[in-house]
């Protein structure tokens, strides 16, 4: 199925910058398809697929989570935030979530305001450490797998990569 208006607007905004990997990711937007869209009540997960003939983006990791886009929705006090998973240089998943509010109904008007600083990527494995921080885009694409100063043994695998604010919710058994 095709991207909906929200998904397309979010992905276009995510890759509007001038990072060297963004032209390839923007090229993927013309051909990306949604395999499945799952709603959780407070957000959604859209599984994406890009045809093999479309060139992958060159990134320094097998998989990363990237996101710095926020949306204001009519009727939501806190809006929503979005992250995209890029695996092997290809768009793989888009996730949107609200903060303590139900996801708005389809067709609710939205705006993507300018917020925050430079784009950040989250590693595919999250470090459940109090000093964990968002990593600069260039640092993550070079292959850094954890925030500076965090020892390797502090890195715990999780069922899914976590977002900022989820650090305390890490599945400590690693499974």
C-alpha positions in Angstrom: 0.0 0.0 0.0 1.0 3.6 -0.4 2.3 5.9 2.3 -0.4 8.0 3.8 -0.1 11.9 3.9 1.3 11.9 7.4 3.9 9.2 6.7 5.0 10.9 3.5 5.2 14.3 5.2 7.2 13.0 8.2 9.7 11.0 6.0 10.2 14.0 3.7 10.9 16.2 6.7 13.3 13.7 8.2 15.4 13.6 5.1 15.2 17.3 4.2 18.7 18.0 5.5 22.1 17.9 3.7 23.6 14.8 5.3 25.5 12.7 2.6 23.1 9.7 3.2 19.9 11.8 2.7 19.9 11.9 -1.2 19.7 8.1 -1.4 17.0 8.0 1.3 15.0 10.7 -0.5 15.3 8.6 -3.7 13.8 5.6 -1.7 10.8 7.7 -0.8 9.6 7.7 -4.4 9.4 3.9 -4.4 8.8 2.9 -0.8 5.7 0.9 0.0 3.9 0.1 3.3 3.8 -3.7 3.9 1.7 -3.4 7.0 0.5 -0.5 9.3 -0.3 -1.5 12.9 -2.0 0.8 15.3 -1.3 0.5 19.1 -3.8 2.9 20.5 -1.1 5.5 21.2 0.7 5.3 17.9 1.5 3.2 14.9 4.2 1.1 13.2 4.4 1.1 9.4 6.6 -1.7 8.0 8.2 -0.4 4.9 9.8 -2.0 1.8 12.0 -0.5 -0.8 12.6 -2.4 -4.1 16.0 -4.0 -4.5 16.8 -2.0 -7.6 16.7 1.2 -5.6 20.2 2.0 -4.2 20.7 1.7 -0.5 22.0 4.7 1.5 25.6 4.4 2.7 25.6 4.4 6.5 28.2 3.0 8.9 26.0 0.6 10.7 23.7 -2.3 9.8 20.7 -0.6 11.4 19.8 2.7 13.0 16.8 4.5 14.4 16.6 8.1 13.4 14.1 10.8 14.3 13.7 14.5 15.1 10.2 15.2 13.7 7.3 16.2 15.9 3.7 16.7 14.8 1.0 18.9 16.3 -2.5 17.3 15.9 -5.8 19.0 16.4 -7.1 17.8 19.8 -3.8 16.5 21.2 -2.1 18.4 24.0 1.4 17.0 23.5 1.5 16.1 19.8 3.4 13.1 18.5 7.0 12.1 17.7 8.4 9.9 14.9 11.4 7.7 14.3 12.4 5.7 11.2 14.4 2.5 11.2 17.0 2.2 8.4 18.4 -1.3 8.0 21.2 -2.1 5.5 20.7 1.4 4.0 17.0 0.9 3.3 13.9 2.4 4.9 12.4 -0.4 7.0 9.9 1.0 9.6 8.3 4.3 10.6 7.0 4.6 14.1 4.8 7.4 15.4 3.7 7.8 19.0 1.9 10.2 21.3 2.7 11.1 24.9 0.0 9.8 27.2 -2.8 10.4 24.8 -4.7 8.2 22.3 -3.6 8.3 18.7 -5.8 10.7 16.7 -8.4 9.4 14.2 -7.4 9.1 10.5 -7.8 12.4 8.8 -7.1 14.6 11.9 -5.3 17.7 10.7 -1.6 18.0 11.6 1.4 20.3 11.3 5.1 19.5 11.4 6.5 22.5 13.3 10.2 23.4 13.3 11.6 22.1 16.7 14.8 20.9 18.2 18.4 21.0 17.1 20.2 18.9 14.5 19.1 15.4 13.5 20.1 12.5 15.7 20.2 8.8 15.2 19.6 6.1 17.8 21.7 2.9 17.7 19.8 -0.3 17.0 20.9 -1.4 20.5 20.1 1.0 23.3 22.3 1.6 26.3 20.3 1.7 29.5 22.6 4.1 31.2 21.8 7.4 33.0 24.2 9.2 30.8 22.7 7.9 27.6 22.2 10.7 25.1 21.2 11.2 21.5 24.2 10.8 19.2 25.0 13.3 16.4 24.1 11.9 13.0 27.7 11.8 11.8 28.9 9.9 14.8 26.3 7.2 14.5 26.8 6.9 10.7 30.6 6.4 11.4 29.6 3.3 13.4 29.5 4.4 17.0 27.3 1.9 18.9 26.9 3.6 22.2 27.0 7.1 23.8 30.4 8.4 24.6 31.7 7.3 28.0 29.4 4.3 28.3 31.3 1.0 28.8 30.5 -1.9 26.5 29.2 -4.1 29.3 26.5 -1.5 30.0 24.9 -2.2 26.6 21.9 -4.5 26.9 20.0 -5.9 24.0 16.3 -5.2 23.9 13.2 -6.6 22.1 13.1 -3.3 20.1 15.2 -0.2 20.1 14.0 2.2 22.6 13.3 5.9 22.2 14.4 8.8 24.3 12.5 8.5 27.6 12.3 4.7 27.4 15.7 4.1 29.0 14.1 3.1 32.4 11.9 0.5 30.6 14.7 -1.7 29.3 14.1 -5.4 29.4 16.9 -6.3 31.7 16.9 -10.0 30.8 18.0 -9.1 27.3 15.3 -11.1 25.7 
